[in-house]
Amino acid sequence: MSVYIRPRRPGATIFFTVTLAERGGDLLTREIGALRDAVRKTRAAHPFRIEAWVVMPDHLHAVWTLPEGDTAYSTRWGAIKARFTRAVRDGGRVGFHPTLRENGIRTVVGWNPTLRSASKLRKGDAGIWQRRFWEHHIRDAADFRAHVEYCWFNPVKHGFVEDPGDWPYSSYRRDRARFGA
């Protein structure tokens, strides 16, 4: 089993990529209200500043700054993922089948219809999200700007819009004046 050692810099600014288990779908944009609610509730419990954010149909990118003395970004992502999963699963808005029995073994079929392992079942994993996320600690002003712009231009890169201002699931319109875009 791999051991992931994540950097722990209090008050850090961090770029994230978080992905659904099933690539190619549109769950995040279709359920944008549930995602926004999950983020809002998580920020109320565990504050952080959103420097930039873009939600694509099957993944998202974000740049956050944690409060001084705080390193718990994994806690925040876990809470966002769990809240979103509960909202769409309990609302019956995803193809989640709670249990199946095959050869007497209880398994769960999640969003990407693969059998869930016993450990995932114990953890309540619905199979909506990839289990981990990618993070990059921002090093300096140029690195910060590059990652904010990566968020802004991701919908253009993927061919959804020609102008980043046309993508409705982005902080671009909020951020462009702040960053002089």
Sequence and secondary structure as in RCSB ss.txt:
>XXXX:A:sequence
MSVYIRPRRPGATIFFTVTLAERGGDLLTREIGALRDAVRKTRAAHPFRIEAWVVMPDHLHAVWTLPEGDTAYST
RWGAIKARFTRAVRDGGRVGFHPTLRENGIRTVVGWNPTLRSASKLRKGDAGIWQRRFWEHHIRDAADFRAHVEY
CWFNPVKHGFVEDPGDWPYSSYRRDRARFGA
>XXXX:A:secstr
         TT EEEEEEEBSSTT  HHHHTHHHHHHHHHHHHHHS  EEEEEEE SSEEEEEEE  TT   HHH
HHHHHHHHHHHHHHHTT S  EEEEEETTEEEEE SS SB  HHHHHTT  S B S  EEEE  SHHHHHHHHHH
HHHHHHHTTS SSGGG SSBSHHHHHHHHT 
